[in-house]
Amino acid sequence: MEELQDAIEDAQYVNAISNVDDGPRPVLPWEIPTEEQLAEWRDAAAAKKQRRPGDPDPFGFDWTLEQALGFFLFSAYLKETCRDYVQINFVEEVLRFKEARGGARRDSVRRIVKNYLLPLADKAAGGAPATATPAGAEAAAAGGEAAKQSPEGEATGGEGGDTSAAPAPAAPAPQLPEKTEIDEYDLARPPPKEEVVTKEVTEASTDSTCSRCCVGLTGPILDEILEIATVPVDKSAAGTPAKTPAPGSASEPSSPSEAVNDTTAATNGPASAPSTIDPLVKRRVSETKIQRLPDNFFDKAEAVVLASIKAKYWDSFDGSEEHIKLMNFLWFQDRKVIEEDFFVMRVLGRGGFGLVNACKKGTSGKLYAMKVMNKKRIKIKKSETLILNERRALSKVDSPFIVNLKYCFNSKDDVFLVLDLMTGDDLSFHLLQRDRFPKKEAMYYAARIMLGLQALHDHNYVYRDLKPENCLLAEDGRVKLTDLGLATEVYPKLHGAAGTRGYWAPEMLRRDKRGKRMPYGLSVDWFSFGCCVAEFISGTNPYRSEMALNFGLERGKKKKEEAIDCATLEMEPVLDPKKFDEDAADLCRKLLDKDEKTRLGVKGCKDIMDHPWFKDLNWESIITDRKKPPYVPPKDVNAASQSEIGTFAEDKTFQETVLEDKDDDHYNDWDWTNPRAFAAEVIEFLIYERETGQPLLPMTGGGGCCCAIM
């Protein structure tokens, strides 16, 4: 019977992960609050959410837009109800620009300038500018069509006609940029910094006729952007003959659009006109300048456009269908999460205090891993501090390179952590299967692991447990760090070995003259990182090898553990030249430097990123999480059977342990919902409804309640 049950669970699990790309599959309806519940929640939320001076007013304009869900629904309101998309599309593109790096940032600038900040068309006949509002565009288009369809025989100003009766030429219809929709789950606009809200911005306004650009921006703010972002380009450097400028004329494009549209890099062609700077060099300088524009480059323009949007539409948003959805969803986000919100599919493994299960969130159908830890077992092992450390670290660090915490809650007997589901097994498993990784794959894993460590270090957390077993693959092959149980904030007297022997840094083992452990800091993680990189390249950790063991034994160490520690403290890594090229060996030696003050990475991961071993890696695509993984694991169970995983025996000690009120006090602040994760669930849900045009109903019946919050 156990084998049959395992087979059923395996089939359900494989089916769930195989259909994850088909969209959300909810099995529970979203609960809708009563008017009394909503009013009570709003009062409590208003009191809680304004934490510091300068925070946006709860439920106000800036407060709504700083949340991905609020921004998504307000944008949908403008596009679907108000039929006005251009200005909010501009704001969306500015937010994407802030996240872009390198070439993607350059392309983002060009797209924003070309689509939203350049004149839409040449001036209409008679000197009047073409309007760019949606209504203006429709009117202009209608006028042009009417002129074309004048009745045959009517005087049109041609030969023999009455020119005095000829209609004036219709203004050309301006070409508005196409409407775009939000497809990201995390697009949000942080409240503007004080330095952005200058007198220049507050006094600026948009031109309702949109005569200069389709978002209505005018004046010095627009001029400054165009001056910087539309650098003239010498056409001769782009492989086309250079025009001979008229005497006294400037050798530059006739309009900003000519400059911003010229994206062809020079490859060959006639020699350019004499110049003190080669035109190709000038082009490269301008492109580099655009790629390095600061995040706040469009902030003033964004603030002016948002002020225009707010004046036109914010008051009417309150009470709209989208606003009601937003309030209901946010109420649901703040309600207490309980075990019944999730449906367990199968056991994936076991930890020190309980089982790890694959589960599905009922309302969204999203798949997660649920780590269940029994309060009695935690008490028996006196591990409350360890558990709370993991919870705090997970809630502080939200990174695409770390298994992220989505929900945490507790019941009478257990505490729960709901995390990213990683279905591709760990790197230790794949090393055993494949001996070692190809360079391209090793480089990809090393880069992501490094950025995960840096994300922890940025919050002053040291990981202390880096090893291939703690590097998990997602279904698409992306690797993430997991198990932050040993992660801790760094403080001056932090000491003591933690993690796995052979990955420990030497300073974890050193003692002073009095025999006391010496303190250490973030740099211990870079030594462990060096061990992992060497293992990816060769298949063996230099300090968990036969050579390391023999090194310690030859120096009089009797036990295996002591021999490995001796090698960690004294042995230089031996790197086989058949497996390590010059750059790989140099990288590993610098990471495995026994002096933490000179170890590569002590100043941050930038020094590691600049090492020649990574020279062929596109860091922009790694940092922005757009790099396609070089290896995709098969969609399989990747977990032992229930019978192999086993259960926890409730022995005499467990039976005699009693939980008291003071034990539960440890978990007073345990419950938490990751607002980014919740927003991503809901936005994925709403995008599915938008694309299908139908409300998304639960897969199982019951009560006729619809999943969409109306």
VOKEKOL-248363 format. One line per 5 residues: for each residue x, y, z negated of C-alpha. Coordinates in nm, 2 decimals, padded with zeros to 4 digits. Each point is the difference from the previous one (the first is absolute). Layout:
N
X:Y:Z  ...
This chain:
710
00.00:00.00:00.00  00.29:00.24:-00.08  00.14:-00.06:00.35  -00.34:00.07:00.16  -00.04:00.32:-00.21
00.35:00.11:00.11  -00.08:-00.06:00.36  -00.32:00.20:-00.02  00.18:00.29:-00.17  00.28:-00.01:00.25
-00.25:00.01:00.29  -00.18:00.30:-00.15  00.33:00.18:-00.06  00.15:-00.06:00.34  -00.33:00.11:00.16
00.00:00.32:-00.20  00.35:00.10:00.09  -00.04:-00.10:00.36  -00.31:00.23:00.04  00.15:00.30:-00.19
00.04:00.19:00.33  -00.37:-00.03:00.08  -00.10:00.27:-00.24  -00.14:00.01:-00.35  -00.23:-00.28:-00.11
-00.18:00.10:-00.31  -00.20:-00.24:-00.21  -00.14:00.25:-00.26  -00.19:00.33:00.06  00.15:00.33:-00.13
-00.18:00.09:-00.32  -00.18:00.34:00.03  -00.03:00.22:-00.31  -00.32:00.14:-00.13  -00.03:00.38:-00.01
00.06:-00.01:-00.38  00.31:-00.21:00.04  00.13:00.23:00.27  -00.06:00.31:-00.20  00.17:-00.15:-00.31
00.30:-00.11:00.21  00.04:00.34:00.16  00.00:00.17:-00.34  00.26:-00.24:-00.13  00.21:00.01:00.32
00.00:00.38:00.00  00.13:00.01:-00.36  00.26:-00.27:00.07  00.13:00.09:00.35  00.12:00.36:-00.06
00.31:-00.10:-00.20  00.24:00.29:00.06  -00.02:00.37:00.08  00.00:00.04:00.37  -00.18:-00.33:00.07
-00.28:00.04:00.25  -00.35:00.03:-00.14  -00.17:-00.34:-00.02  -00.24:-00.07:00.29  00.12:00.32:00.17
00.14:00.04:00.36  00.37:-00.06:-00.08  -00.08:-00.28:-00.25  -00.21:-00.18:00.27  00.27:00.03:00.27
00.28:-00.12:-00.22  -00.17:-00.34:-00.02  00.02:-00.23:00.31  -00.36:-00.10:-00.04  -00.12:00.36:-00.04
00.20:00.12:00.30  -00.13:-00.29:00.21  -00.37:00.07:-00.08  00.03:00.38:00.04  00.17:-00.05:00.33
-00.28:-00.24:00.11  -00.26:00.26:-00.11  00.16:00.27:00.22  00.03:-00.23:00.30  -00.34:-00.18:-00.02
-00.23:00.24:-00.16  00.15:00.34:00.08  00.13:-00.11:00.34  00.32:00.21:-00.06  00.31:-00.20:00.02
00.29:00.21:00.13  00.11:00.18:-00.32  -00.02:-00.31:-00.22  00.19:-00.20:00.27  00.27:00.27:-00.02
00.02:-00.05:-00.38  00.02:-00.38:00.04  00.29:00.04:00.24  00.18:00.23:-00.23  -00.03:-00.26:-00.28
00.14:-00.27:00.23  00.29:00.24:00.09  00.10:00.01:-00.36  00.03:-00.37:-00.02  00.19:-00.04:00.33
00.38:-00.01:00.03  00.25:00.03:00.28  -00.13:-00.05:00.35  -00.35:-00.05:-00.14  00.01:00.34:-00.16
00.12:00.16:00.32  -00.29:-00.16:00.19  -00.24:00.11:-00.27  00.11:00.37:00.03  -00.04:-00.01:00.38
-00.35:-00.16:-00.03  -00.12:00.26:-00.25  00.14:00.30:00.20  -00.12:-00.13:00.33  -00.35:-00.11:-00.10
-00.09:00.26:-00.26  00.22:00.31:00.00  00.06:00.09:00.37  -00.25:00.19:00.21  -00.26:-00.25:00.14
00.00:00.15:00.35  00.11:00.31:00.19  -00.21:00.31:-00.07  -00.34:00.00:00.17  -00.07:00.22:00.29
-00.03:00.37:-00.09  00.25:-00.04:-00.28  -00.23:-00.15:-00.25  00.15:-00.30:-00.19  -00.17:-00.33:00.03
-00.17:-00.10:-00.33  00.09:-00.33:-00.16  -00.28:-00.08:-00.24  -00.21:-00.31:00.09  -00.30:00.22:00.08
00.22:00.23:00.21  00.15:-00.29:00.19  -00.35:-00.14:00.08  -00.12:00.34:00.12  00.30:00.06:00.21
-00.03:-00.34:00.16  -00.37:00.05:00.06  00.07:00.34:00.17  00.26:-00.15:00.23  -00.23:-00.28:00.11
-00.28:00.25:00.07  00.23:00.21:00.22  00.08:-00.31:00.20  -00.37:-00.09:00.05  -00.13:00.33:00.13
-00.29:-00.05:00.26  00.12:-00.03:00.36  -00.04:00.33:00.19  00.03:00.22:-00.31  00.26:00.28:00.04
00.32:-00.11:-00.17  00.24:00.27:00.11  00.11:-00.19:00.32  00.00:00.12:00.35  -00.32:00.19:00.09
-00.12:-00.01:-00.36  -00.09:00.29:-00.24  00.31:00.03:-00.21  -00.17:00.22:-00.25  -00.24:-00.28:-00.09
00.27:-00.26:-00.05  00.02:-00.14:-00.35  00.32:00.05:-00.20  00.24:-00.30:00.00  -00.08:-00.23:-00.29
00.26:-00.03:-00.27  00.17:-00.34:00.02  -00.11:-00.24:-00.27  00.27:-00.04:-00.26  00.12:-00.35:-00.06
-00.04:-00.08:-00.37  00.22:-00.28:-00.14  -00.18:-00.33:-00.03  -00.17:-00.08:-00.33  00.20:-00.24:-00.21
-00.11:-00.21:-00.30  00.19:-00.09:-00.32  00.13:-00.35:00.02  00.24:00.02:-00.30  -00.11:-00.09:-00.35
00.21:00.26:-00.18  -00.04:00.33:00.19  -00.05:00.27:-00.26  00.09:00.37:-00.05  00.18:00.09:-00.32
-00.10:00.33:-00.15  00.21:00.29:00.14  00.30:00.11:-00.20  -00.01:00.35:-00.14  00.27:00.13:00.25
-00.23:-00.10:00.29  -00.29:00.21:-00.13  00.17:00.33:00.09  -00.16:00.34:00.08  00.06:-00.07:00.37
-00.20:-00.32:-00.02  -00.29:00.13:-00.22  -00.04:00.30:00.23  00.02:-00.20:00.32  -00.31:-00.13:00.17
-00.08:-00.20:00.30  -00.13:00.15:00.33  -00.35:-00.12:00.05  00.05:00.02:00.38  00.31:-00.21:-00.02
00.16:00.22:00.27  00.36:-00.10:-00.08  -00.04:-00.36:-00.10  -00.28:-00.25:-00.06  00.03:00.01:-00.38
-00.04:00.38:00.00  00.34:00.08:-00.15  00.14:00.34:00.09  00.26:00.25:-00.12  00.35:-00.04:-00.15
-00.07:-00.35:-00.14  -00.06:-00.14:00.35  00.28:00.20:00.16  00.25:-00.13:-00.25  -00.09:-00.36:00.07
00.01:00.04:00.38  00.33:00.18:-00.02  00.17:-00.29:-00.18  -00.18:-00.29:00.15  00.00:00.10:00.37
00.38:00.03:00.06  00.07:00.09:00.36  00.17:-00.28:00.20  00.23:00.04:00.30  -00.18:-00.19:00.28
00.34:-00.08:00.16  00.08:-00.22:-00.30  -00.30:-00.21:00.06  00.11:-00.13:00.34  -00.19:00.27:00.20
00.16:00.28:00.19  00.03:00.32:-00.20  -00.20:00.30:00.13  00.21:00.30:00.08  -00.13:00.27:-00.23
-00.08:00.33:00.14  00.24:00.28:-00.09  -00.06:00.11:-00.35  -00.25:-00.28:-00.08  00.03:-00.24:-00.29
00.10:-00.36:00.10  -00.27:-00.17:-00.21  -00.34:-00.16:00.06  -00.28:00.23:00.10  -00.22:-00.12:-00.29
00.04:-00.19:-00.33  -00.19:-00.29:00.15  00.26:-00.04:00.27  00.26:-00.04:-00.28  -00.20:-00.23:-00.22
-00.10:-00.23:00.29  00.35:-00.04:00.13  00.09:-00.32:-00.18  00.22:-00.16:00.26  00.35:-00.07:-00.12
00.29:00.08:00.24  00.16:-00.30:00.17  00.14:00.14:00.32  -00.05:00.27:00.25  00.17:00.31:00.13
00.23:00.20:-00.21  -00.16:00.26:-00.22  00.06:00.37:00.04  00.31:00.14:-00.18  -00.06:00.03:-00.37
00.20:00.02:-00.32  -00.21:-00.30:-00.13  -00.07:-00.30:00.21  -00.38:-00.01:00.07  -00.02:-00.37:-00.11
00.17:00.09:-00.32  -00.25:00.29:-00.05  -00.29:-00.25:00.06  00.14:-00.25:-00.26  00.05:00.28:-00.25
-00.36:00.11:00.05  -00.13:-00.36:-00.04  00.20:-00.05:-00.31  -00.13:00.32:-00.14  -00.36:-00.10:00.06
00.06:-00.35:-00.15  00.14:00.17:-00.31  -00.29:00.25:-00.05  -00.10:00.01:-00.37  -00.32:-00.16:-00.12
-00.15:00.34:-00.06  00.05:00.13:00.35  -00.38:00.01:00.08  -00.11:00.07:-00.35  -00.11:00.36:00.05
-00.19:-00.09:00.32  -00.16:-00.29:-00.17  -00.11:00.22:-00.29  -00.16:00.26:00.23  -00.18:-00.27:00.20
-00.13:-00.17:-00.31  -00.12:00.33:-00.14  -00.20:00.04:00.32  -00.14:-00.36:-00.03  -00.09:00.06:-00.36
-00.19:00.33:00.07  -00.20:-00.16:00.28  -00.08:-00.35:-00.14  00.08:-00.06:-00.37  -00.33:00.12:-00.15
-00.20:-00.22:00.24  00.21:-00.30:-00.07  -00.14:-00.02:-00.36  -00.31:-00.22:00.02  00.08:-00.14:00.35
00.00:-00.38:00.06  00.38:00.00:00.00  00.02:00.19:-00.33  -00.25:-00.25:-00.17  00.21:-00.29:00.12
00.31:00.17:-00.14  -00.15:00.05:-00.34  -00.14:-00.36:-00.02  00.33:-00.15:00.11  00.20:00.21:-00.26
-00.24:-00.10:-00.27  00.05:-00.37:00.10  00.38:00.06:-00.01  -00.02:00.12:-00.37  -00.23:-00.28:-00.12
00.16:-00.28:-00.21  00.14:-00.28:00.22  -00.10:-00.35:-00.12  00.10:-00.35:00.09  -00.33:-00.05:00.19
00.10:00.26:00.25  00.24:-00.25:00.15  -00.04:-00.35:00.15  00.29:-00.24:-00.06  00.09:-00.22:00.30
00.29:-00.21:-00.11  00.29:-00.01:-00.25  00.33:00.12:00.15  00.24:-00.06:-00.29  00.05:00.04:-00.37
00.19:00.25:-00.21  00.11:00.00:-00.36  -00.34:00.10:-00.13  -00.25:-00.13:00.25  -00.09:-00.07:00.36
00.03:00.20:00.32  -00.31:-00.03:00.23  -00.09:00.12:00.35  -00.33:00.19:-00.03  -00.24:00.21:00.20
-00.14:00.34:-00.12  -00.38:-00.05:00.03  -00.11:00.34:00.13  00.27:00.04:00.27  00.11:-00.35:00.07
00.36:00.11:-00.05  00.25:-00.28:-00.08  00.22:00.03:-00.31  00.21:-00.20:-00.24  -00.13:-00.01:-00.36
00.26:-00.05:-00.28  -00.18:-00.13:-00.31  00.18:00.01:-00.33  -00.14:-00.14:-00.32  00.01:00.22:-00.30
00.07:-00.29:-00.24  00.30:-00.11:00.21  00.13:00.35:00.01  -00.03:00.03:-00.38  00.17:-00.34:-00.06
00.30:00.11:00.21  -00.01:00.36:-00.15  00.00:00.13:00.35  -00.24:00.30:-00.03  00.28:00.25:00.08
00.11:-00.20:00.31  -00.36:-00.01:00.13  -00.06:00.37:-00.06  00.33:00.09:00.17  -00.11:-00.18:00.31
-00.34:00.16:00.00  00.15:00.35:-00.04  00.27:-00.05:00.27  -00.26:-00.14:00.25  -00.24:00.29:-00.06
00.28:00.27:00.04  00.16:-00.13:00.32  -00.22:-00.01:00.31  00.23:-00.11:00.29  -00.04:-00.20:00.32
00.32:-00.18:-00.10  -00.14:-00.13:-00.34  -00.29:-00.23:-00.07  -00.25:00.26:-00.12  -00.25:-00.01:-00.29
-00.36:00.05:00.12  -00.20:-00.06:-00.32  00.07:-00.10:-00.36  -00.26:-00.09:-00.26  -00.04:-00.22:-00.30
-00.26:-00.23:-00.16  -00.03:-00.15:-00.34  00.26:-00.27:00.07  00.21:00.12:00.30  00.16:00.29:00.17
00.00:00.03:00.38  00.22:00.16:00.26  -00.14:00.01:00.35  00.28:00.04:00.26  00.08:-00.02:00.37
-00.05:-00.35:00.13  00.33:-00.12:00.16  -00.07:-00.31:00.20  00.34:-00.06:00.17  00.19:-00.15:-00.30
00.33:00.14:-00.14  00.34:00.05:00.16  00.15:-00.28:-00.20  -00.24:-00.25:00.16  00.09:00.13:00.35
00.37:-00.02:-00.07  -00.04:-00.36:-00.11  -00.18:-00.07:00.33  00.24:00.19:00.23  00.33:00.00:-00.19
00.06:00.37:00.07  -00.16:00.29:00.19  00.11:00.15:00.33  00.15:00.35:-00.03  -00.31:00.18:00.13
-00.22:-00.18:-00.25  00.25:00.04:-00.29  00.03:00.37:00.08  -00.37:00.05:00.00  -00.05:-00.17:-00.33
00.29:00.18:-00.16  -00.13:00.34:00.11  -00.35:-00.05:-00.14  00.13:-00.15:-00.33  00.24:00.30:-00.03
-00.29:00.24:00.04  -00.20:-00.19:-00.25  00.28:00.03:-00.26  00.03:00.37:00.08  -00.37:00.05:-00.05
00.04:-00.14:-00.35  00.32:00.20:-00.07  -00.18:00.32:00.11  -00.23:-00.06:-00.31  00.31:-00.08:-00.21
-00.09:-00.37:-00.01  00.27:-00.27:00.03  -00.13:-00.32:00.15  00.25:-00.25:-00.16  -00.14:-00.31:00.17
00.09:00.02:00.37  00.04:-00.34:00.16  -00.14:-00.16:00.32  -00.28:-00.17:-00.21  -00.13:00.34:-00.08
-00.01:00.12:00.36  -00.34:-00.10:00.15  -00.11:00.00:00.36  -00.34:00.13:00.10  -00.20:-00.18:00.27
00.15:00.24:00.26  00.36:-00.06:-00.12  00.05:00.32:-00.20  00.21:-00.07:-00.31  -00.09:00.16:-00.34
00.15:-00.02:-00.35  -00.22:-00.18:-00.26  00.00:-00.08:-00.37  00.09:00.32:-00.19  -00.02:-00.17:-00.34
00.37:00.08:-00.07  -00.01:00.35:00.15  00.05:00.27:-00.26  00.06:00.37:-00.03  00.37:00.09:-00.03
00.11:00.16:-00.33  00.35:00.07:-00.13  00.03:-00.31:-00.22  -00.16:-00.25:00.25  00.20:-00.33:-00.03
-00.03:-00.37:00.01  00.00:-00.25:00.29  -00.34:-00.04:00.17  -00.09:-00.18:00.31  00.17:-00.31:00.16
00.36:-00.10:-00.07  00.21:00.04:00.31  -00.19:00.31:00.11  00.10:00.19:-00.32  00.23:00.30:00.04
00.33:-00.02:-00.20  -00.10:00.29:-00.23  -00.29:-00.21:-00.13  00.25:-00.25:-00.14  00.27:00.24:-00.13
00.05:00.06:-00.36  00.19:00.27:-00.18  00.29:-00.05:-00.25  -00.25:-00.07:-00.27  -00.17:-00.27:00.20
-00.32:00.19:00.07  -00.17:00.01:00.34  00.08:00.31:00.20  -00.27:00.22:00.15  -00.08:00.01:00.37
-00.22:00.18:00.25  -00.16:-00.02:00.34  00.32:-00.11:00.17  -00.05:-00.36:-00.12  -00.26:-00.04:00.27
00.25:00.07:00.28  00.23:-00.28:-00.12  -00.30:-00.24:00.02  -00.08:00.15:00.34  00.35:-00.09:00.11
-00.05:-00.36:-00.11  -00.32:-00.02:00.20  00.15:00.15:00.31  00.29:-00.24:-00.01  -00.25:-00.29:-00.05
-00.21:00.12:00.30  00.31:00.01:00.22  00.17:-00.33:-00.11  -00.27:-00.20:-00.18  00.20:00.02:-00.33
00.02:00.25:-00.29  00.37:00.05:-00.07  -00.06:-00.03:-00.37  -00.22:-00.31:00.01  00.24:-00.20:00.22
00.22:-00.30:-00.06  00.30:00.23:00.02  -00.14:00.23:-00.27  -00.06:-00.30:-00.23  00.35:-00.13:00.05
00.15:00.34:-00.06  -00.15:00.01:-00.35  00.07:-00.36:-00.08  00.37:00.04:00.10  00.01:00.29:-00.26
-00.10:-00.22:-00.28  -00.38:00.05:00.00  -00.18:-00.32:-00.11  -00.35:00.07:00.10  -00.14:00.08:00.35
-00.16:00.32:-00.13  00.32:00.13:-00.15  00.19:-00.09:00.32  -00.24:00.20:00.21  00.02:00.30:-00.24
00.38:-00.02:00.02  -00.01:00.01:00.38  -00.24:00.30:-00.01  00.24:00.19:-00.23  00.33:-00.09:00.16
-00.03:-00.17:00.35  00.00:00.21:00.32  -00.26:-00.13:00.25  00.13:-00.24:00.26  -00.17:00.07:00.33
00.04:-00.25:00.28  00.12:00.19:00.31  -00.19:-00.25:00.22  -00.32:00.14:-00.15  00.09:00.35:-00.10
00.11:00.25:00.27  00.22:00.29:-00.11  -00.29:00.23:-00.07  -00.20:-00.26:-00.19  00.30:-00.09:-00.22
00.08:00.36:-00.07  -00.37:00.07:-00.10  -00.01:-00.30:-00.24  00.33:00.08:-00.16  -00.10:00.36:-00.07
-00.34:-00.11:-00.14  00.18:-00.27:-00.22  00.25:00.25:-00.14  00.05:-00.08:-00.36  00.04:00.37:-00.09
-00.36:00.13:-00.02  00.14:00.36:00.04  00.14:-00.07:00.35  -00.25:-00.26:00.11  -00.18:00.08:00.33
-00.35:00.13:-00.09  00.09:00.17:-00.32  -00.10:00.33:00.16  -00.32:-00.15:00.15  -00.08:-00.21:00.30
00.10:00.27:00.25  00.36:-00.11:-00.01  -00.10:-00.36:00.07  -00.22:00.10:00.29  00.29:00.18:00.15
00.22:-00.31:-00.01  00.11:-00.13:00.35  -00.17:-00.34:-00.05  -00.33:00.18:00.03  00.11:00.21:00.31
-00.25:-00.18:00.23  -00.30:00.04:-00.23  -00.27:00.26:00.07  -00.04:00.14:-00.34  -00.29:00.22:00.10
-00.21:-00.30:00.09  00.10:-00.18:-00.32  -00.07:00.29:-00.23  -00.34:00.07:00.16  -00.08:-00.37:-00.02
-00.05:-00.02:00.38  00.28:-00.25:00.07  -00.13:-00.33:00.14  00.14:-00.28:-00.21  00.24:-00.23:00.18
-00.16:-00.31:-00.14  -00.37:-00.08:-00.07  -00.07:-00.30:-00.23  -00.26:-00.26:00.10  -00.35:00.05:-00.14
00.00:-00.29:-00.25  -00.07:-00.06:-00.36  00.37:00.05:-00.11  -00.09:-00.11:-00.35  00.01:-00.33:-00.19
-00.31:-00.20:-00.06  -00.20:00.06:-00.32  00.12:-00.33:-00.14  00.36:00.10:00.05  -00.04:00.35:-00.14
-00.17:-00.15:-00.30  -00.18:00.17:-00.29  00.09:00.13:-00.34  -00.02:-00.24:-00.28  -00.19:00.13:-00.30
00.22:-00.15:-00.26  -00.02:00.04:-00.38  00.18:00.33:00.00  -00.24:00.14:00.25  -00.30:-00.13:-00.19
00.12:00.15:-00.33  00.08:00.35:00.15  -00.27:00.25:-00.08  -00.04:00.33:00.18  -00.07:00.29:-00.24
-00.12:00.35:00.07  00.36:00.13:-00.03  00.10:-00.24:00.28  -00.26:00.15:00.23  00.13:00.35:-00.08
00.29:-00.07:00.23  -00.24:00.00:00.29  -00.20:00.32:-00.07  00.15:00.17:00.30  00.03:-00.31:00.22
-00.29:00.05:00.24  00.07:00.20:00.31  -00.11:00.03:00.36  00.25:00.11:00.27  -00.18:00.29:00.17
00.20:-00.05:00.32  -00.08:-00.36:00.01  -00.37:00.06:-00.06  -00.01:00.27:00.26  00.16:-00.23:00.25
-00.26:-00.27:-00.06  -00.29:00.24:00.05  00.16:00.18:00.30  00.06:-00.34:00.17  -00.37:-00.08:-00.07
-00.12:00.34:00.14  00.22:-00.03:00.31  -00.15:-00.34:00.07  -00.35:00.15:-00.03  00.10:00.30:00.23
00.14:-00.23:00.27  -00.29:-00.24:-00.01  -00.27:00.25:-00.05  -00.17:-00.23:-00.25  00.00:-00.01:-00.38
00.22:-00.27:-00.14  -00.21:-00.26:-00.19  00.12:-00.25:-00.25  00.06:-00.35:00.15  -00.24:-00.15:-00.25
-00.35:00.10:-00.06  -00.16:00.14:-00.31  -00.24:00.28:-00.06  00.02:00.15:00.35  00.25:00.25:-00.13
00.22:00.16:00.26  00.38:00.04:-00.05  00.00:00.35:00.14  -00.06:00.26:-00.26  -00.27:00.22:00.12
